[in-house]
Amino acid sequence: MSMLPKIDTPIFNTELPVTKQAVRYRPYTVKEQKLLLMATESEDKNSLIDTILQIVNNCTLSKIDVSKLPIVDIEFLFYQLRARSQSEIVELKYRCENSSDGIVCNNIMKHNLNLLTDLEISEGVSDTIQLTDTIGIKLKHQRFEKNNINNSSLLNPIQLFELIAKHVDFIFDKESIYSSNDIPLDKIVEFLETLSTEQYKKIEEFFIKEPVIKKKIDLTCSKCKFEHKIEVENIFDFFI
């Protein structure tokens, strides 16, 4: 039996915005595109997260554990994949909810967003924080996984404290480094509770200002002429 011809797959290179790792990747296939379409149509965020991670892992040719990458690095790499595999352009649709005389406009507005040129990445702060002259802490970015949120300003103080405790990488002083892998979570909590308000604010800032990929869109409704200012800043705004 004769073998079918094999189509060469193009290879692309990029640098991840947070970890600064160089990555080689290939476009995703029709089979992988179908998986993404099904996850998107389901409007199930957890299903979409799992599918995106699977596709990014499949298409990444560099030796990188994608499950350990920060949220922004995964989103950035997926946008690169989407642009190289289907199209750079994503058509976003919004419903005009402007009300006049008690009547809602309901017009559908469209905006074409270029995944390679239109998106902006906000700046974060250093993941290493000096608490005193001799004691500091190294923090971990949130990962792209279920129930994580890349906008910590939406969390209440208790939720933010719990998030911080789970994302301590290590604590250090002049003599030693104390890895979170070797320290029970309750001991990390005790350490955080001994900090002054100013010291703790420095740690909070890291999570509140975690980098995000975002785009501010100005749209004028073609029906009622109302001017909308829309900000999209997570992957679900683009694909659900």
N, C-alpha and C positions, 0 to 999 in steps of 0.2 A: 504493500500500500504506500502510495506516495505521501510524503509529509506536506502539510500546508505551509505556506511561506510564513516566516516570522517577521513581525514588524518591529523595527528598532524603536526603543523607548527613549525619548529625550531625557537628559539629566540636567537639573538646575541646582544652583547653589545660592544660599542666603545666609545671613547672620541673624541669630535670634536676639531680640532687643534687650532682654533682661540678663540672661546668662552669657550673652556674647559668644555663644558657641557657633562654629561654622557647621552648616548642615547641607548635605547633598540629598536631593529628593527627586522622585519621579512623579509625573501626573497620575492621578488615580484612574482606574479602568472603568469601563461601562458597568461591570458587576458591582464595583464599589460605589459608583454613582447611584445605582439603583438602591443600595442600602441607605445612602444618605437621603434619597428622595422619600423612601418609606418612613424613615425616622422623622423627617421634616413634616410630612403630611400627618403623622400621628399626633403632632403638637405635644408630645411627651418629652419634657426637657431631659429627663434621665436617659431616655432612649437615645436622644440626640447626642448627649455627652458620650455615652458608650460607643456610638457609631463614629463620632469624630475621632475619639481616641484610637479606635481600631483602624480607621483609614490613615491617620497620621502615622501610626506605628507601621502599617503595611508599606507606606510610601517613603518612609525615611530610610535612606541607605547608609547613613552614618551610624556609628555605634553609640547610640544615645538611648537612655531609658526614658521614653517620652512620658511615662507615668509619673516621673519625678520632676518634670518641667513646671515652671510657674504658669499660671493661667494665661498671662499675656503671651508667653512664648508659644504655647499651644495654639491660641487663637491666631497669632500672627502667621505661624507655619500653615495652619489650615487655610487661611485666606490666600496664601501663596499657592497652595495646592488647588484651591477652587479656581483661582485666576488662570493657572497654567493648564487645568484639566477641562474646564468648561468655557468660562469667559471671565474677563476682568470685571465685567459689568454685572451688578446685581440690581434688579428692579425692585425698589421698595415701594410699598403702597400704604397710604394712610387715609383714614376716613376723617373728613372735616366735621368736627363736632361744634363748630361755631353756631350759636343760637341767635336768631333774630325774631322778635315778636313771639317768642315761645316755640318757634319752629327750628329744629336742628337741620343744618345744611345736608349732612350725610354724603356729600360729594366725595368720590374717591380721587385722591391725589397721588401722582406717581413721581418718583425720583430715581434717576439712574446713578448709582454710586460705583466708582471705580475702586476696586479692592487694592490696587497697586499704587495709586497716586492720591486718593482722597482721604485716606485714614490718617489720623494723628495719634501719637503715643505720648501720654502724659509722663512727666518725669516723677520718679519716686525719690525716696531718701535712702541713705546707706543702710544696709542690713546689719552693720556692726555699730553698736552704740556704746560709747564710753559712759558708764554711770558714775564712776568716781575716778580718781587718778590711777587707781590700781585694778578696778573691777569693771568688766564690760560684759556685753551680751551679744550673741550673734543670732539673728532671727531667720526663719525660713519663709519664703513666699508661699502663699496658698497654691495648691495644685488644682488642676482642671479635673475635678471629680464631683460626684453627687453631693449636693447640699452645701458646697462652698459658694461664697459670694464675693465677687471682686469689687465690692463697694462697701467697705466696712463702716462707712458713715451711716448706713442703714441699720446697723446693729445697735441694740441697747447696751448700756455699760456692762451688764453681766455677760451678755453674749460675746462682747468684744474681749473681756477678760479671759473667758474660756478659750476663745480663738487664739489669743496671745500665748496662753499657757501651753497649748498644743503645738505651737509653731516656734518654740524655742529650739534652736539648733545646739548651742552650747553656751555656757557661762565660763568666763575666764578671769584669772587674776595673775599676779606676777609669777606665781609658781606653777599653776596647773590650768588645764582645760577640763571642764566638767560637761561631758556630752549628755544630751537628753536621752540618748540610748541607754545610758547607765544610771539615770536618775529617775525614781518614781515620779509620776505626774504630781502627786500631792506635795512632794518636796519642792518642785518647781513653783507650784502655787504658793507655798509658804514663802519662798524667796521673793516672788513678785509682791506679795502682801507687805513685805518689809520695806519696800521702796518708798521714797518720798513722792509726793504728788508731781513734782517737777521731773524726777527721774522716770516715773511711769508715763508721763506725757510724751517723753522722747520715744518710748516704745510704741505707744498708741499711734504716734504720727506715722510710723513705718507702715502700719496696716491701713490707716485712713487714707494715706497718700500712695498706696500701691499703684503701680502703673496700670493704666487702662488704655485700650484702643477705642477711640471715639471719633465722632463726626457731628458737627453742628450743621443742621440743614435749615435753610430759609425757604419756605414754600408758600406761595400765594394761591389760594383756592381759585380755580378758574370759574367757579360758579358764583360764590358770594364775595370773592375778592379779599377775604380775611387773610391776614399775613400770619403764618405759623412759624414758630421757632422750635425746631425739633432736635433733640440731642440723642443720638444712639451711642451706646457704649458697652454693649456686650453682644456675644455671638447670637443670642436669641433674638435680638432686635433685627438682625440681618436675615435669619433663616427660619423664624417662626412668626 
